[in-house]
Amino acid sequence: MIKWGGTTFSLHPLFIMVMLASLLTGHFLEMITLFGIVLIHELGHAAAAAYFGWKVQEIKLLPFGGVAVTDESGAAPVHEELLVAIAGPLQNVIMMAAAYGAHQVGWWNSEWTNYFIQANLMIALFNMMPVLPLDGGRIVQALCSLFIPYHRTLIWCGRISIAFSCAMVVYAVIPLYWQQQIQLNLLVIGLFLVYANWTDYRNVPYRFVRFMTHRERFSLSRMQQGSLAFPIIVGSEQPLGGVVRLFMKSKYHLIYVLNDRGKIVAVLPEQRLVDSYFANFMVK
């Protein structure tokens, strides 16, 4: 574990296991190359996050990519989330172009160039799968938050991630049906993703509370910008928890409360509900 510039860099135990295996099988040079590719991929995320003023707390490297832990907590605008997510695979594209250029001028031979390009392509494509915490999963989550409430976004993106992770595990062990060797690397990665996403799914309530803690600052900035409020229409019997779960990530809300005859009995700014939500949360 290394700390530099306020960011902690660490290797996941899974990465260390793969590196040890590479020593035993004589593929250490390929593994070091893969390590460098993954590191540059994650530094692309970190650079984009830093550009937008996010604090990158930790970069944890895994064989198929890595995880950049930030303080964003669902508060960043969607366009920032998308650009930070895309910045990683973009580094792979740049490295592939650089490798091709090095081959064209005679610096690299064809065999090494092909390996380097294929490694970058594999990491980039794998990370674009719609599975959290991969880049594709982050992109899907950011886009979903534009159209459905944020709480529902967390729920459905978690379920999608678990489903794809389980499918990965099944695909890895399918060769056993024909008495062939299983795809061990894919199986280990799939199991890791199943565990990570199941844990993350169970923590959705906590993640939603963190999202709510940023709503006051978000609401203030939207009002200062003169943004139009997005209406939420609810009945007077609707519980507070159910109302705040209708909040959209990128919109400021006015809540219209209707009685049982469909008449508006109150119009509330979202901050009033946020304050009540945390007041009830503290009491509990």
N, C-alpha and C positions, 0 to 999 in steps of 0.2 A: 504494500500500500504506500503510495506516494502522494504528498500534498503539494500542490503548486498553484500559485495565484488564487488561493482560496478554494480551489477545486481538488477533491480527492480522486486519485486514479487508483483503481483496484482491479485485480483479476478475479473473476468468479472461479470457484473451485473446479467447475466443469472445464474451464479454459486450461487450468493447470493440469488436469487429468489428460486432456488431449495433447498438451505439450509433452508430457512424460511419455505418452504412448508414441508420439512421433520420434522421440529419442530411441525407443526400443525397436521401431520399425525402419529406422534410417531415413526418415523424412523431415528431419529437423529444419533444414533450409526452407522447405516449403511451409513449415509451420511458422517460422520466423517471418516469412513473407506475408502469410495470412495475418499474423499479429499486426504487422505494419499497416496492412490494408484496413483492418478493423479499427485500428487507432486513428488513422486519417479520416475514416468514415465518421467516427464519433467526434473528432475535432471539428468536422464540418458542422455538426449539430451544435457543438459548444460555441463556435464562432458566431453562428447565426443567432443563437440565444443571447449571447453577450451583446451583439449589435442592437438587439431590441431591449436591452436593459434587464434581462432575466439573470438571476444568480444561479450559476451552475454549481450545485453542491457536490456532485459526485459523478464520475464516469466509470462505469463498471463494464469491463470487456468480457465478452463471451465469444465462443468460436464462430457464431453466425452473425455477429454484430456486437451490439452493446446497449447499455441503458444509460442515458444521460438524465440524472435526477436534478430537477430544477425546482425553484420556488414558485412556479407559475400557478399551480393549484386551481386550474380552471378559470383563471382571471384574465388571461391574455386574449387579445382579439383573435378571431379565427384566422385572419390572413397571416398573423405572426406564427400561429401554431402550424399552419400549412408550410410556410417557408422554412421554419426550423426543421420540420420533418423531412422535407425534400432535400435539405442541405446535405444530409448524409449520403444518399444515393448519388447526388450530383458529384460528390468527390470521387465516387467509383467511376462515373462517366469520364471525368477529367483524367483520372489515372489510366483508364483504358486508352484514351486519346494520346496521352503522353507515351504509353508503351508502344503504341502503333508508330508514333513519330520516331521513337528511339530505334525501332526495328528498321524503319525506312532509311535512316542515316547510317545504319550498320553498327549501332552500339549494342544491340541485343540480337541474339540469334532467334530463329523461328520458334524453337521448342520453348525457350523461356518466355518469349513474348506471348505465345499461345496460352501457357499456364497462367501468366499474370492476368491476361485479359479474361480468361475463363473464371479465375478466382474472383475477380472484381464483379463479373457478371453474375456469378452464383450468389455472392453476398448481397448485391443490389436487388436482384429479383426475389431472393428469399425475404429480405427485409420489406419488400412491397406487399407481402401477404397481409390480408386484412385481420391480423392478429396482434393484439397488444402484448408486450410493449414495442413491437416492431413498427417501423415507419408507416407501413400500409395501414396498420391498426390505428395509429394516431391520425392519419389523414382521414380515414373513414369516420372516426369519432369527431373530428373537427367539422367535417361536412355535415354529419348528422345533426350536430348542434345548431346548425343554421335553420333546420326545418322542424325539429321536435324539441320538447322541453329537455333541459339538461339532465334532470334525474333519469328520464326515460332513455336518454342517450347513453348514460353510464350503464344502465341495466342491459340494454340491447347490445351494445358494443362488447360488454363482458360476456354475454351469452354467445355472440358470434365468435369471439376469440376462443372460448372453451370448446365450441363445436369444431372449429378448424383444427385446434390443437389435438383433440381426440381423433379426428380424421387422420392427422399426421401419424399418430401412434398406430392406428389400424393399418395404414398404408405401409408402415415400416415392418409390421409383423405378417402381412399377407403372404410373403414368400414361404412361410412355414407350411402353408397349405399344400404347396408343391414340393415340400421337403427341401427347400432351398435355404440359403443363409439369410437371416434377417438383416435389415439395414440398421446396424447398431447405432451409427451416428445420428441418423434421423430419429430413431427410437428414443435415444437419450434426450435429444433436443425437444422432441414432442412431449415427453414426460415432464421435462422442466417447464415447458410452456403451459401444460395442463395445470401443474401445481401453482405456478405463478398467477395464472388467470383465475383459478378458483379462489386463491387467497385474496386477490384484488377484488373479485366479485363480492366476496363476503364483506369487504371493507367499503362498499359503495356508500352506506350511510355516513361513514366518517369522511369520505371524499366529498360528499354532498355538503356536509357541514362546513368543510374548508372552502368550498365554492361560495357558500352563503356569507362567509366572513368578509368576502371581497365585494359584496353587492353594494354596500354603502358608498365606497369609493367609486364604483362603476356608475351608480345612479347619479351621483354628484357630477361626474364628468359628462354624462349624457345630457343632464339638465343644463349645464353650462354651454354645451354645444348647441342647444336648442333642438335636440332630436325629438321627433314625434314619439309619444308613448304608445306602446302596443297594448291593446285592451285584453284583459282576462275577465270573463263573465262567469260568475259563480252564484250558487244559491246561498241563502243566509245560513243554511244548515251545514254547509261545506266545512269540514275541519281545517284548521290552519295548516297542518302538515300537508294536506292534499292540495291546498292552494299554492303554497310555495314550490311544490313539486311541478307546477305548471310553468315556472319561470323559464324563459329562453335565455341562453347564455349571452347572446349579443343584443338583447333588446331590453329597454326600460319599460316597466309596466305600470298601468293604472288598473286597479281591480274594481270592477263594477259588481256590486252585491245586489241580487234580486230577491224579493220576497216570494212567497208561494203563488202570488198572482202575476208574477213577471214584472213587477214594478221595481225600478231602481230605488233602493233605500240608502245606499252609501256609495261613494266613490273614494277609494283609498289609494294613496301612493304606495308603491311597493315597499319603501323603506319603513313604513309603519308596520307592515306585516313582518318584515325582517326583524325589527326590534321586538315585536311580540313573540316571534319564533324563538329568538335567543333568550328572552325572558322566561318562556316556558321551558326551554331546554335547560337553563340553569336551575330552575326549580326541581326538575326531574333529576 
